[in-house]
Amino acid sequence: WGILLTKVEPVAVGGAFYACFTGKSQQISDMFPGEELRQQMAVKFTNILADLVENVEDPNSLVAKLRILGPMHVKRGVDVSMMGPMGEALLETLSAHIGKDVWTPAV
């Protein structure tokens, strides 16, 4: 995360993630109509991702935060079929912004 933040503004990561994620399927794209909503979600995504990264070594805090996120996503219509594309979009976004010199198979 620290390396990423030296290369790009955090909200740009969120914007790139949503551009990639919504490009994975029409169903996903339809969940985020309009550029304004995508920009708002990009900010939220970046803040949540930073919070999760900061708490990665505190499993209790991490689980508590994830338990809040789950119901929020279900309420919005997210289902398990979207987790694969979400993971792909996240990895593609991080890889593109961190760079091949740092983003290795070990990472």
Phi and psi restraints in degrees (value plus and minus 20) as a CYANA .aco file:
   2 GLY   PHI     -80.2   -40.2
   2 GLY   PSI     -62.2   -22.2
   3 ILE   PHI     -83.2   -43.2
   3 ILE   PSI     -63.2   -23.2
   4 LEU   PHI     -78.6   -38.6
   4 LEU   PSI     -63.8   -23.8
   5 LEU   PHI     -89.1   -49.1
   5 LEU   PSI     -38.7     1.3
   6 THR   PHI     -99.8   -59.8
   6 THR   PSI     -34.8     5.2
   7 LYS   PHI    -125.1   -85.1
   7 LYS   PSI     -43.0    -3.0
   8 VAL   PHI    -175.7  -135.7
   8 VAL   PSI     131.9   171.9
   9 GLU   PHI     -86.4   -46.4
   9 GLU   PSI     118.8   158.8
  10 PRO   PHI     -74.4   -34.4
  10 PRO   PSI     -62.0   -22.0
  11 VAL   PHI     -87.8   -47.8
  11 VAL   PSI     -44.3    -4.3
  12 ALA   PHI     -86.3   -46.3
  12 ALA   PSI     -51.8   -11.8
  13 VAL   PHI     -85.0   -45.0
  13 VAL   PSI     -64.8   -24.8
  14 GLY   PHI     -81.8   -41.8
  14 GLY   PSI     -62.7   -22.7
  15 GLY   PHI     -83.0   -43.0
  15 GLY   PSI     -63.0   -23.0
  16 ALA   PHI     -86.1   -46.1
  16 ALA   PSI     -59.1   -19.1
  17 PHE   PHI     -80.6   -40.6
  17 PHE   PSI     -68.9   -28.9
  18 TYR   PHI     -86.7   -46.7
  18 TYR   PSI     -54.3   -14.3
  19 ALA   PHI     -83.1   -43.1
  19 ALA   PSI     -63.2   -23.2
  20 CYS   PHI     -89.4   -49.4
  20 CYS   PSI     -67.4   -27.4
  21 PHE   PHI     -82.3   -42.3
  21 PHE   PSI     -66.6   -26.6
  22 THR   PHI     -90.6   -50.6
  22 THR   PSI     -38.2     1.8
  23 GLY   PHI    -100.0   -60.0
  23 GLY   PSI     -27.4    12.6
  24 LYS   PHI     -95.5   -55.5
  24 LYS   PSI     -50.8   -10.8
  25 SER   PHI    -182.9  -142.9
  25 SER   PSI     135.3   175.3
  26 GLN   PHI     -85.1   -45.1
  26 GLN   PSI     -57.1   -17.1
  27 GLN   PHI     -79.2   -39.2
  27 GLN   PSI     -64.0   -24.0
  28 ILE   PHI     -88.0   -48.0
  28 ILE   PSI     -65.1   -25.1
  29 SER   PHI     -78.2   -38.2
  29 SER   PSI     -60.0   -20.0
  30 ASP   PHI     -85.1   -45.1
  30 ASP   PSI     -41.5    -1.5
  31 MET   PHI     -94.4   -54.4
  31 MET   PSI     -35.9     4.1
  32 PHE   PHI    -149.1  -109.1
  32 PHE   PSI      46.3    86.3
  33 PRO   PHI     -94.2   -54.2
  33 PRO   PSI     112.8   152.8
  34 GLY   PHI      69.6   109.6
  34 GLY   PSI     122.9   162.9
  35 GLU   PHI     -86.1   -46.1
  35 GLU   PSI     -56.2   -16.2
  36 GLU   PHI     -82.0   -42.0
  36 GLU   PSI     -64.9   -24.9
  37 LEU   PHI     -82.8   -42.8
  37 LEU   PSI     -62.5   -22.5
  38 ARG   PHI     -82.9   -42.9
  38 ARG   PSI     -58.1   -18.1
  39 GLN   PHI     -86.1   -46.1
  39 GLN   PSI     -61.8   -21.8
  40 GLN   PHI     -82.1   -42.1
  40 GLN   PSI     -63.8   -23.8
  41 MET   PHI     -87.3   -47.3
  41 MET   PSI     -52.9   -12.9
  42 ALA   PHI     -82.2   -42.2
  42 ALA   PSI     -62.0   -22.0
  43 VAL   PHI     -85.0   -45.0
  43 VAL   PSI     -66.9   -26.9
  44 LYS   PHI     -80.9   -40.9
  44 LYS   PSI     -64.9   -24.9
  45 PHE   PHI     -78.3   -38.3
  45 PHE   PSI     -67.0   -27.0
  46 THR   PHI     -82.6   -42.6
  46 THR   PSI     -63.4   -23.4
  47 ASN   PHI     -84.8   -44.8
  47 ASN   PSI     -62.4   -22.4
  48 ILE   PHI     -87.7   -47.7
  48 ILE   PSI     -63.1   -23.1
  49 LEU   PHI     -80.9   -40.9
  49 LEU   PSI     -63.5   -23.5
  50 ALA   PHI     -81.5   -41.5
  50 ALA   PSI     -62.2   -22.2
  51 ASP   PHI     -83.7   -43.7
  51 ASP   PSI     -62.6   -22.6
  52 LEU   PHI     -84.9   -44.9
  52 LEU   PSI     -62.4   -22.4
  53 VAL   PHI     -82.8   -42.8
  53 VAL   PSI     -62.3   -22.3
  54 GLU   PHI     -84.5   -44.5
  54 GLU   PSI     -45.9    -5.9
  55 ASN   PHI    -124.9   -84.9
  55 ASN   PSI      -8.7    31.3
  56 VAL   PHI     -80.9   -40.9
  56 VAL   PSI     -47.6    -7.6
  57 GLU   PHI    -115.0   -75.0
  57 GLU   PSI     -12.8    27.2
  58 ASP   PHI    -140.6  -100.6
  58 ASP   PSI      62.7   102.7
  59 PRO   PHI     -74.7   -34.7
  59 PRO   PSI     -58.0   -18.0
  60 ASN   PHI     -83.4   -43.4
  60 ASN   PSI     -64.3   -24.3
  61 SER   PHI     -86.3   -46.3
  61 SER   PSI     -61.8   -21.8
  62 LEU   PHI     -81.5   -41.5
  62 LEU   PSI     -66.8   -26.8
  63 VAL   PHI     -82.5   -42.5
  63 VAL   PSI     -62.1   -22.1
  64 ALA   PHI     -80.7   -40.7
  64 ALA   PSI     -62.1   -22.1
  65 LYS   PHI     -87.8   -47.8
  65 LYS   PSI     -60.5   -20.5
  66 LEU   PHI     -87.8   -47.8
  66 LEU   PSI     -52.6   -12.6
  67 ARG   PHI     -86.5   -46.5
  67 ARG   PSI     -46.6    -6.6
  68 ILE   PHI     -97.0   -57.0
  68 ILE   PSI     -61.2   -21.2
  69 LEU   PHI     -86.6   -46.6
  69 LEU   PSI     -57.9   -17.9
  70 GLY   PHI     -74.7   -34.7
  70 GLY   PSI     -79.0   -39.0
  71 PRO   PHI     -80.9   -40.9
  71 PRO   PSI     -53.6   -13.6
  72 MET   PHI     -81.0   -41.0
  72 MET   PSI     -62.2   -22.2
  73 HIS   PHI     -92.0   -52.0
  73 HIS   PSI     -58.7   -18.7
  74 VAL   PHI     -82.0   -42.0
  74 VAL   PSI     -62.2   -22.2
  75 LYS   PHI     -80.4   -40.4
  75 LYS   PSI     -52.2   -12.2
  76 ARG   PHI    -102.7   -62.7
  76 ARG   PSI     -26.9    13.1
  77 GLY   PHI      82.0   122.0
  77 GLY   PSI     -13.1    26.9
  78 VAL   PHI     -92.1   -52.1
  78 VAL   PSI     115.7   155.7
  79 ASP   PHI    -148.1  -108.1
  79 ASP   PSI     152.9   192.9
  80 VAL   PHI     -79.7   -39.7
  80 VAL   PSI     -47.7    -7.7
  81 SER   PHI     -85.3   -45.3
  81 SER   PSI     -36.7     3.3
  82 MET   PHI    -110.1   -70.1
  82 MET   PSI     -29.8    10.2
  83 MET   PHI     -87.6   -47.6
  83 MET   PSI     -58.6   -18.6
  84 GLY   PHI     -80.7   -40.7
  84 GLY   PSI     -74.6   -34.6
  85 PRO   PHI     -80.1   -40.1
  85 PRO   PSI     -54.4   -14.4
  86 MET   PHI     -84.7   -44.7
  86 MET   PSI     -66.2   -26.2
  87 GLY   PHI     -81.9   -41.9
  87 GLY   PSI     -62.9   -22.9
  88 GLU   PHI     -79.4   -39.4
  88 GLU   PSI     -66.5   -26.5
  89 ALA   PHI     -82.9   -42.9
  89 ALA   PSI     -60.1   -20.1
  90 LEU   PHI     -84.1   -44.1
  90 LEU   PSI     -68.3   -28.3
  91 LEU   PHI     -84.3   -44.3
  91 LEU   PSI     -60.9   -20.9
  92 GLU   PHI     -82.9   -42.9
  92 GLU   PSI     -61.4   -21.4
  93 THR   PHI     -86.1   -46.1
  93 THR   PSI     -68.0   -28.0
  94 LEU   PHI     -82.5   -42.5
  94 LEU   PSI     -63.7   -23.7
  95 SER   PHI     -79.5   -39.5
  95 SER   PSI     -64.3   -24.3
  96 ALA   PHI     -85.8   -45.8
  96 ALA   PSI     -54.1   -14.1
  97 HIS   PHI    -112.5   -72.5
  97 HIS   PSI     -47.1    -7.1
  98 ILE   PHI    -100.8   -60.8
  98 ILE   PSI     -59.3   -19.3
  99 GLY   PHI      83.7   123.7
  99 GLY   PSI     130.8   170.8
 100 LYS   PHI     -87.1   -47.1
 100 LYS   PSI     -42.7    -2.7
 101 ASP   PHI     -88.9   -48.9
 101 ASP   PSI     -46.2    -6.2
 102 VAL   PHI    -127.9   -87.9
 102 VAL   PSI     -59.0   -19.0
 103 TRP   PHI    -101.3   -61.3
 103 TRP   PSI      75.8   115.8
 104 THR   PHI    -135.0   -95.0
 104 THR   PSI     148.5   188.5
 105 PRO   PHI     -75.0   -35.0
 105 PRO   PSI     -51.7   -11.7
 106 ALA   PHI     -86.2   -46.2
 106 ALA   PSI     -52.1   -12.1
